[in-house]
């Protein structure tokens, strides 16, 4: 009697995106093949001083570079493609994506000079690509950017469905509705695991169609015919921009795009036919003065309160062309990303102080599935295992409860952490290992040169400032020849704290004299004594802990 050969397990290794909104990247390993789904960045949090972006740690992929067959991208948002130019420098493997997504990636690679070095292939919905021991199929979904795809990842261990970011929109502004039929077909054939978007897992009901926002825009245009309109939204929300253009056409306004990312993405979308602007509706920013303000509408970046985005520069009065005037109507067509609430609130206040009317109610619908849509996908796919993805821990936990409400056993639901190695097969599933994982900070041209120690130092400096203690002493005798002098930055204002400065100089002199009397000549030891002594003295006087930096210079006579 023949015994059935046991199948190899497929391993799912999330390298980001499971503790936060952003930095989505997941590796799939089967036999001698590895594929990577998405390669996104995250924007810095408030305490990441000086950091421009955060990208994933790809140590695992670099250690297995001979097995990596390519990146497969679900859609063109920064949290799914933003890290590609940085990662491809160290991991130059092929990229597979749908048309608009690939066009945005092309633009990023051209800006960094890597476009000629990376092989890329545009995929159509329903099409599959063989990548080593995997076959990856692209499935049409709806999201807040065109050409979003779910992925059916086929291998010998079974089929894994990855939804990407999605919602179920039966009346999309452009293109077809989500291909629910294909999800059902996959479910009937058998799906090993479903990795499903968790962003709106806490929200009951269905996400509203993107077309509902178009009706809101028409009302805003109708009610403010004699005022200038400035609408801030995500540059990547091509459908939203199209609906603003439609409303502008209807009410006889010219449309001006403002903001670098807005011009880039919408320019790409227009060249591919995803934006339909009649005649001379779109005008150049330099031509704005030729039209009455009430006959124009500006579509700009900055809906998340980003400090250098166009809307923020307008609010601060530092935009070179556009200045907010009393009576302007500003529309924020987005919902604050978790962590951006304060920045958005601040910019609303700044705009109101300038006399503008700010509208932010009912001007946005999410691009992510709510609970009933998530349930629909589970009902169609009928996976053996559930792996919630894309979201903070609370979103993943809400997703788990949703799966339990559908009757899925708790042991078949896996709430992973970034770096976990989940081994899956028809015979069972378990977390069997972990790989190096964590944030890599991008600061200017530096990638990864700012680590956790430097970040802690920056946080320390931001919280308590720095105190520099300078002194020159004779190497032979140990006598102080000059100083000690105290330099304060971010600790106290020297002119208003002269008494404290004098006390600190005296304390530093006492410490140096004590080191000389104890015949301590080692620089490192003297600096430690100075740091500890001054630090303790400052704490007793002020209950503050600034960074103390002793600078000692030796002189030989």
C-alpha positions as CSV (number, residue, x, y, z in Angstrom):
1,X,0.0,0.0,0.0
2,X,1.4,3.4,-1.0
3,X,1.7,6.1,1.6
4,X,0.9,9.6,0.5
5,X,4.0,11.9,0.4
6,X,3.8,14.7,2.9
7,X,3.6,18.1,1.2
8,X,6.2,20.8,1.9
9,X,4.9,23.7,4.0
10,X,4.7,27.3,2.7
11,X,6.2,29.9,5.0
12,X,4.7,33.4,5.4
13,X,7.1,36.0,6.8
14,X,5.7,39.5,7.4
15,X,8.6,42.0,7.5
16,X,6.3,45.0,8.3
17,X,2.8,46.3,8.4
18,X,1.4,44.3,11.3
19,X,1.9,46.8,14.1
20,X,1.2,50.0,12.3
21,X,-0.5,51.6,9.3
22,X,2.2,51.5,6.7
23,X,5.4,49.7,5.7
24,X,3.6,46.7,4.3
25,X,5.9,43.9,3.1
26,X,5.5,40.1,3.3
27,X,7.7,37.3,2.1
28,X,6.4,33.9,1.0
29,X,8.9,31.0,0.9
30,X,8.3,27.6,-0.6
31,X,11.0,25.1,-1.4
32,X,13.8,27.1,-3.0
33,X,11.7,30.1,-4.0
34,X,10.8,33.4,-2.2
35,X,8.4,36.0,-3.5
36,X,7.7,39.3,-1.8
37,X,4.3,41.0,-1.7
38,X,4.5,44.9,-1.6
39,X,7.4,47.0,-0.4
40,X,6.1,50.0,1.4
41,X,7.3,52.8,3.7
42,X,5.9,54.4,6.8
43,X,6.0,58.1,7.7
44,X,7.9,59.1,10.8
45,X,6.1,59.4,14.1
46,X,6.4,62.6,16.2
47,X,9.4,61.4,18.2
48,X,11.4,60.4,15.1
49,X,13.3,63.7,14.9
50,X,14.9,64.4,11.6
51,X,13.7,61.2,9.9
52,X,12.2,61.5,6.5
53,X,10.8,57.9,6.0
54,X,10.9,54.5,7.7
55,X,11.5,51.5,5.5
56,X,11.5,47.8,6.4
57,X,14.6,45.7,7.4
58,X,15.3,43.3,4.5
59,X,18.2,41.4,6.1
60,X,16.3,38.1,5.6
61,X,15.8,38.8,1.9
62,X,19.5,39.8,1.4
63,X,20.6,36.6,3.2
64,X,18.4,34.6,0.8
65,X,18.9,36.7,-2.3
66,X,19.5,33.7,-4.6
67,X,16.0,32.5,-3.8
68,X,14.1,35.8,-4.2
69,X,12.2,35.6,-7.5
70,X,10.6,39.0,-7.5
71,X,8.3,41.7,-5.9
72,X,4.6,41.4,-6.6
73,X,2.8,44.7,-5.9
74,X,-0.9,45.0,-5.0
75,X,-1.4,48.8,-5.7
76,X,0.4,52.1,-5.9
77,X,0.1,53.7,-2.4
78,X,3.3,54.8,-0.7
79,X,2.7,52.3,2.2
80,X,2.9,49.5,-0.4
81,X,5.5,50.8,-2.9
82,X,7.4,53.7,-1.3
83,X,10.4,51.6,-0.2
84,X,11.0,50.1,-3.6
85,X,13.7,52.6,-4.7
86,X,15.7,52.0,-1.5
87,X,15.3,48.3,-1.3
88,X,16.0,47.6,-5.0
89,X,19.5,49.1,-4.5
90,X,20.4,46.1,-2.4
91,X,18.0,43.6,-3.9
92,X,17.7,44.2,-7.7
93,X,15.0,41.7,-8.5
94,X,12.0,41.9,-11.0
95,X,8.8,43.7,-10.1
96,X,5.3,42.7,-11.2
97,X,2.3,45.1,-11.0
98,X,-0.7,46.4,-12.8
99,X,-0.5,49.3,-15.3
100,X,-1.0,52.4,-13.1
101,X,0.9,50.9,-10.2
102,X,3.8,50.1,-12.4
103,X,3.8,53.6,-14.0
104,X,4.1,55.2,-10.5
105,X,6.9,52.7,-9.7
106,X,8.7,53.6,-13.0
107,X,8.6,57.2,-12.1
108,X,10.1,56.5,-8.6
109,X,12.9,54.4,-10.2
110,X,13.6,57.0,-12.8
111,X,14.1,59.7,-10.2
112,X,16.7,57.5,-8.4
113,X,18.4,56.3,-11.6
114,X,17.5,52.7,-11.2
115,X,14.9,52.3,-13.9
116,X,17.3,50.7,-16.4
117,X,18.7,48.2,-13.9
118,X,15.4,46.6,-12.7
119,X,13.3,44.3,-14.8
120,X,9.6,45.1,-14.7
121,X,6.4,43.5,-16.1
122,X,3.0,44.9,-16.3
123,X,0.3,42.4,-15.3
124,X,-3.4,42.3,-16.3
125,X,-6.3,41.2,-14.1
126,X,-6.8,37.5,-14.5
127,X,-3.2,37.0,-15.6
128,X,-0.8,34.8,-13.8
129,X,3.0,34.8,-13.6
130,X,5.3,31.9,-12.7
131,X,7.9,32.8,-10.1
132,X,10.0,29.7,-9.2
133,X,7.8,27.4,-7.3
134,X,5.0,29.9,-7.1
135,X,2.2,31.0,-9.5
136,X,0.8,34.4,-8.7
137,X,-2.6,35.5,-10.1
138,X,-3.8,39.1,-10.2
139,X,-7.5,39.7,-9.2
140,X,-9.5,42.9,-9.8
141,X,-10.5,44.8,-6.6
142,X,-11.6,48.3,-5.7
143,X,-9.6,50.7,-3.6
144,X,-9.0,54.5,-3.4
145,X,-6.5,54.2,-6.2
146,X,-7.0,52.6,-9.6
147,X,-5.6,49.2,-10.6
148,X,-5.6,47.7,-7.1
149,X,-5.3,43.9,-7.1
150,X,-5.7,41.0,-4.8
151,X,-3.3,38.1,-5.3
152,X,-4.0,34.4,-5.4
153,X,-0.6,32.8,-4.6
154,X,-0.5,29.2,-5.7
155,X,2.1,26.7,-4.6
156,X,2.4,23.0,-3.8
157,X,1.2,23.6,-0.2
158,X,-2.1,25.2,-1.4
159,X,-3.5,28.5,-2.4
160,X,-3.1,31.7,-0.3
161,X,-5.3,34.7,-1.1
162,X,-3.9,38.1,-0.3
163,X,-6.6,40.9,-0.6
164,X,-4.2,43.9,-0.6
165,X,-6.1,47.0,0.4
166,X,-9.6,46.7,-0.8
167,X,-13.3,47.5,-0.5
168,X,-16.4,46.2,-2.4
169,X,-17.6,49.1,-4.6
170,X,-20.4,48.1,-7.0
171,X,-20.5,51.5,-8.6
172,X,-16.8,52.6,-9.0
173,X,-16.0,55.9,-10.7
174,X,-13.7,54.2,-13.2
175,X,-13.4,50.6,-14.4
176,X,-15.1,47.5,-13.2
177,X,-16.3,46.4,-9.8
178,X,-14.3,43.9,-7.7
179,X,-14.2,40.4,-9.2
180,X,-16.2,38.6,-6.5
181,X,-16.8,35.7,-8.9
182,X,-13.1,34.8,-9.0
183,X,-13.0,34.9,-5.2
184,X,-15.9,32.4,-5.2
185,X,-14.2,30.2,-7.7
186,X,-11.0,30.1,-5.6
187,X,-13.1,29.2,-2.6
188,X,-14.8,26.3,-4.3
189,X,-11.4,24.9,-5.3
190,X,-10.0,25.3,-1.8
191,X,-8.0,28.0,-0.2
192,X,-5.4,27.3,2.4
193,X,-5.2,30.8,4.0
194,X,-6.7,34.3,3.5
195,X,-4.7,37.3,4.3
196,X,-7.3,40.1,4.5
197,X,-7.1,43.9,5.0
198,X,-7.9,44.9,8.6
199,X,-7.9,48.7,8.4
200,X,-11.7,49.0,8.9
201,X,-12.3,45.8,10.8
202,X,-13.7,47.8,13.7
203,X,-16.3,49.5,11.6
204,X,-19.7,47.8,11.1
205,X,-21.6,47.8,7.8
206,X,-20.3,48.5,4.3
207,X,-18.0,51.2,3.1
208,X,-19.8,53.7,0.9
209,X,-19.2,53.9,-2.8
210,X,-16.6,56.5,-4.0
211,X,-19.4,58.0,-6.2
212,X,-21.2,59.4,-3.1
213,X,-18.3,61.8,-2.6
214,X,-19.0,63.2,-6.1
215,X,-22.5,64.2,-4.9
216,X,-21.0,66.0,-1.9
217,X,-18.6,67.9,-4.2
218,X,-21.4,69.0,-6.5
219,X,-23.3,70.4,-3.4
220,X,-20.1,72.3,-2.3
221,X,-19.6,73.7,-5.7
222,X,-23.3,74.7,-6.0
223,X,-23.3,76.4,-2.5
224,X,-20.1,78.3,-3.0
225,X,-20.3,79.6,-6.6
226,X,-18.8,83.0,-5.7
227,X,-15.9,81.8,-3.7
228,X,-12.5,80.2,-4.5
229,X,-12.3,76.5,-3.7
230,X,-9.2,74.7,-2.6
231,X,-9.6,70.9,-2.1
232,X,-6.9,68.9,-0.4
233,X,-6.8,65.1,-1.0
234,X,-4.4,62.2,-1.5
235,X,-2.5,62.6,-4.7
236,X,-3.0,58.9,-5.4
237,X,-6.8,59.1,-5.1
238,X,-7.3,59.4,-8.9
239,X,-11.1,58.8,-8.7
240,X,-11.5,61.6,-6.2
241,X,-9.6,64.0,-8.5
242,X,-11.7,62.9,-11.4
243,X,-14.9,63.7,-9.5
244,X,-13.6,67.2,-8.6
245,X,-12.8,67.8,-12.3
246,X,-16.3,66.6,-13.2
247,X,-17.9,69.1,-10.7
248,X,-15.6,71.9,-12.0
249,X,-16.7,71.2,-15.6
250,X,-20.4,71.3,-14.6
251,X,-20.0,74.7,-12.7
252,X,-17.6,76.3,-15.2
253,X,-14.4,76.4,-13.2
254,X,-10.8,75.8,-14.2
255,X,-8.8,73.2,-12.3
256,X,-5.2,73.7,-11.1
257,X,-3.2,71.0,-9.5
258,X,-0.7,71.9,-6.8
259,X,1.9,69.9,-5.0
260,X,4.7,67.8,-6.4
261,X,3.1,64.3,-5.8
262,X,-0.2,65.5,-7.1
263,X,1.3,66.7,-10.3
264,X,3.3,63.5,-10.7
265,X,0.6,61.0,-10.0
266,X,-2.2,62.8,-11.8
267,X,0.1,63.4,-14.8
268,X,0.8,59.7,-15.0
269,X,-2.9,58.8,-14.6
270,X,-3.8,61.3,-17.4
271,X,-1.2,59.9,-19.8
272,X,-2.6,56.4,-19.2
273,X,-6.2,57.4,-19.7
274,X,-7.3,57.2,-16.1
275,X,-8.2,60.9,-15.9
276,X,-10.6,62.5,-18.3
277,X,-10.3,66.3,-18.4
278,X,-12.3,68.0,-21.2
279,X,-10.7,70.7,-23.3
280,X,-8.7,73.3,-21.3
281,X,-10.2,72.4,-17.9
282,X,-6.7,71.8,-16.4
283,X,-4.6,74.9,-16.2
284,X,-1.0,75.6,-15.2
285,X,-0.4,77.2,-11.8
286,X,1.4,80.1,-13.5
287,X,-1.9,80.9,-15.4
288,X,-4.1,81.2,-12.2
289,X,-3.9,85.0,-12.3
290,X,-5.7,85.1,-15.6
291,X,-8.9,83.8,-14.0
292,X,-11.2,85.2,-11.3
293,X,-10.7,83.3,-8.0
294,X,-14.4,82.1,-8.0
295,X,-13.8,80.5,-11.5
296,X,-11.0,78.3,-10.3
297,X,-10.6,75.3,-8.0
298,X,-7.2,74.1,-6.7
299,X,-6.6,70.5,-6.0
300,X,-3.7,70.2,-3.6
301,X,-1.7,67.9,-1.4
302,X,-1.6,68.3,2.4
303,X,-4.8,66.8,3.6
304,X,-2.9,65.0,6.4
305,X,-1.3,68.2,7.7
306,X,2.2,67.3,6.4
307,X,4.5,70.2,7.2
308,X,6.0,70.7,3.8
309,X,2.9,69.8,1.7
310,X,1.3,72.6,-0.4
311,X,-1.7,73.2,1.8
312,X,0.5,73.6,4.9
313,X,2.7,76.1,3.1
314,X,-0.4,78.0,2.0
315,X,-1.6,78.1,5.6
316,X,1.8,79.3,6.8
317,X,1.8,82.0,4.2
318,X,5.0,80.7,2.6
319,X,3.6,79.3,-0.7
320,X,5.2,81.2,-3.5
321,X,2.1,81.5,-5.6
322,X,-1.1,80.9,-3.6
323,X,-2.1,82.9,-0.5
324,X,-5.2,82.1,1.5
325,X,-7.8,84.9,1.5
326,X,-10.7,85.6,3.8
327,X,-13.8,83.8,2.3
328,X,-11.8,81.0,0.6
329,X,-13.5,77.6,1.0
330,X,-11.0,74.8,1.9
331,X,-12.2,71.2,1.6
332,X,-10.2,68.4,3.4
333,X,-11.2,65.3,1.5
334,X,-9.6,62.7,3.6
335,X,-9.7,61.1,7.1
336,X,-6.6,61.6,9.3
337,X,-4.3,58.6,9.3
338,X,-3.8,57.4,12.9
339,X,-1.1,59.6,14.4
340,X,-1.9,62.6,12.1
341,X,-5.0,63.9,14.0
342,X,-3.1,66.7,15.8
343,X,-1.4,67.9,12.6
344,X,-4.7,68.0,10.7
345,X,-6.4,69.8,13.7
346,X,-3.6,72.4,13.7
347,X,-3.8,73.2,10.0
348,X,-7.6,73.6,10.2
349,X,-7.0,76.1,13.0
350,X,-4.4,78.0,10.9
351,X,-6.7,78.2,7.9
352,X,-9.6,79.4,10.1
353,X,-7.4,82.1,11.6
354,X,-6.7,83.4,8.0
355,X,-10.5,83.8,7.5
356,X,-11.1,80.7,5.4
357,X,-14.1,78.4,5.7
358,X,-12.9,74.8,6.3
359,X,-15.2,71.9,5.3
360,X,-14.2,68.3,6.3
361,X,-17.5,66.6,7.1
362,X,-18.8,64.0,4.6
363,X,-16.1,64.8,2.0
364,X,-14.4,61.4,2.1
365,X,-15.2,57.7,2.0
366,X,-12.7,55.1,2.9
367,X,-10.9,52.8,0.5
368,X,-11.0,49.9,2.9
369,X,-13.6,47.2,3.6
370,X,-15.8,47.4,6.6
371,X,-17.0,44.4,8.6
372,X,-19.8,43.2,6.2
373,X,-17.4,43.3,3.2
374,X,-14.8,41.4,5.1
375,X,-17.4,38.8,6.0
376,X,-18.4,38.6,2.3
377,X,-14.9,37.8,1.3
378,X,-14.5,35.1,3.9
379,X,-17.9,33.6,2.9
380,X,-16.7,33.4,-0.7
381,X,-13.1,32.3,-0.1
382,X,-13.8,29.9,2.8
383,X,-10.2,29.6,3.9
384,X,-8.8,27.0,6.3
385,X,-6.7,29.6,8.0
386,X,-7.1,33.4,8.6
387,X,-4.2,35.8,8.8
388,X,-5.4,39.4,9.4
389,X,-3.0,41.9,7.9
390,X,-2.6,45.7,7.3
391,X,-3.3,47.5,10.6
392,X,-2.4,48.3,14.2
393,X,-2.9,45.6,16.8
394,X,-6.4,46.8,17.7
395,X,-7.4,46.4,14.0
396,X,-6.0,42.9,13.8
397,X,-7.7,41.9,17.1
398,X,-11.1,43.2,15.8
399,X,-10.5,41.2,12.6
400,X,-9.9,38.1,14.7
401,X,-13.2,38.6,16.5
402,X,-14.9,39.0,13.2
403,X,-13.5,35.6,12.1
404,X,-14.6,34.0,15.3
405,X,-18.2,35.3,14.7
406,X,-18.1,33.5,11.3
407,X,-17.4,30.2,13.1
408,X,-13.7,29.9,12.4
409,X,-11.8,28.1,15.2
410,X,-9.5,30.3,17.3
411,X,-6.5,27.9,16.6
412,X,-6.9,28.6,12.8
413,X,-6.6,32.4,13.2
414,X,-3.0,33.8,13.4
415,X,-2.3,37.3,14.6
416,X,1.3,37.6,13.6
417,X,4.0,40.0,14.5
418,X,6.5,41.4,12.0
419,X,9.3,38.9,11.8
420,X,7.3,35.8,12.6
421,X,7.7,32.8,10.4
422,X,4.4,31.0,10.0
423,X,4.6,27.5,8.5
424,X,1.4,26.4,6.7
425,X,0.2,23.2,5.1
426,X,-2.9,21.1,5.0
427,X,-1.4,19.1,7.9
428,X,-1.2,22.1,10.2
429,X,0.1,25.5,11.0
430,X,2.5,27.0,13.5
431,X,4.8,29.9,14.1
432,X,8.2,28.1,14.0
433,X,10.8,30.9,13.9
434,X,11.5,34.6,13.6
435,X,13.7,36.6,11.3
436,X,15.5,40.0,11.8
437,X,12.9,42.7,11.5
438,X,12.4,46.3,12.4
439,X,12.4,49.9,11.1
440,X,15.2,51.3,9.0
441,X,15.4,55.1,9.2
442,X,15.9,57.2,6.1
443,X,17.5,60.6,6.9
444,X,18.4,62.6,3.9
445,X,20.8,60.5,1.8
446,X,21.5,58.2,4.7
447,X,19.7,54.8,4.9
448,X,20.1,52.9,8.1
449,X,22.9,55.0,9.5
450,X,20.5,56.4,12.2
451,X,19.8,53.5,14.5
452,X,18.0,53.1,17.8
453,X,20.9,54.6,19.8
454,X,21.1,57.8,17.7
455,X,17.3,58.0,17.8
456,X,17.3,57.8,21.6
457,X,20.0,60.6,21.7
458,X,17.8,62.8,19.5
459,X,14.8,62.2,21.8
460,X,17.0,63.0,24.8
461,X,18.1,66.2,23.2
462,X,14.6,67.2,22.3
463,X,13.3,66.5,25.8
464,X,16.1,68.0,27.9
465,X,18.7,69.7,25.7
466,X,22.4,69.5,25.9
467,X,25.1,71.0,28.2
468,X,28.7,71.1,27.0
469,X,31.4,71.4,29.7
470,X,34.7,72.7,28.2
471,X,38.1,72.8,30.0
472,X,41.8,72.9,29.1
473,X,44.3,71.3,31.6
474,X,48.0,70.6,31.9
475,X,48.7,67.0,31.1
476,X,51.7,66.8,33.4
477,X,50.3,68.5,36.5
478,X,46.6,68.0,36.0
479,X,46.0,71.7,36.7
480,X,43.1,73.5,34.9
481,X,44.6,76.1,32.6
482,X,41.3,77.4,31.0
483,X,37.7,77.0,32.0
484,X,35.6,75.2,32.8
485,X,33.1,76.9,30.6
486,X,29.5,75.8,30.2
487,X,27.5,75.9,26.9
488,X,23.8,75.4,27.1
489,X,21.6,74.5,24.1
490,X,17.9,73.6,24.7
491,X,18.5,73.3,28.5
492,X,18.2,76.8,30.0
493,X,18.5,80.3,28.5
494,X,21.9,81.4,29.8
495,X,21.2,85.1,30.2
496,X,18.3,84.4,32.5
497,X,20.2,81.6,34.4
498,X,23.5,83.2,35.2
499,X,23.5,82.1,38.8
500,X,23.0,78.4,37.8
501,X,25.7,78.7,35.2
502,X,28.1,80.1,37.8
503,X,27.3,77.2,40.1
504,X,27.8,74.6,37.4
505,X,31.2,76.1,36.5
506,X,32.2,76.0,40.1
507,X,31.0,72.4,40.4
508,X,32.9,71.4,37.3
509,X,36.1,72.9,38.7
510,X,35.6,71.0,42.0
511,X,35.2,67.7,40.0
512,X,38.4,68.4,38.0
513,X,40.3,69.2,41.1
514,X,39.1,66.1,42.8
515,X,40.3,64.0,39.8
516,X,43.7,65.7,40.0
517,X,43.9,65.0,43.7
518,X,43.0,61.3,43.1
519,X,45.6,61.2,40.3
520,X,43.0,60.2,37.7
521,X,44.6,61.0,34.3
522,X,42.5,58.8,32.0
523,X,40.4,61.0,29.7
524,X,37.4,58.5,29.7
525,X,37.4,58.3,33.5
526,X,37.5,62.1,33.9
527,X,34.7,62.5,31.4
528,X,32.6,59.9,33.3
529,X,33.2,61.7,36.6
530,X,32.3,65.0,35.0
531,X,29.1,63.6,33.4
532,X,28.0,61.9,36.6
533,X,28.8,64.8,38.9
534,X,27.3,67.6,36.9
535,X,24.3,65.4,36.1
536,X,23.6,64.8,39.8
537,X,24.1,68.4,40.6
538,X,21.7,69.6,37.9
539,X,19.1,67.0,39.0
540,X,19.1,68.3,42.6
541,X,18.8,71.9,41.3
542,X,16.3,71.5,38.5
543,X,15.0,67.9,38.3
544,X,16.1,67.9,34.6
545,X,18.4,65.5,32.9
546,X,20.1,67.2,29.9
547,X,22.7,65.4,27.8
548,X,26.1,66.3,29.3
549,X,29.0,66.4,26.9
550,X,32.4,67.0,28.5
551,X,35.0,68.4,26.1
552,X,38.5,68.2,27.6
553,X,41.7,69.4,26.0
554,X,45.2,68.5,27.1
555,X,48.2,70.9,26.8
556,X,51.8,69.7,27.2
557,X,54.3,72.2,28.5
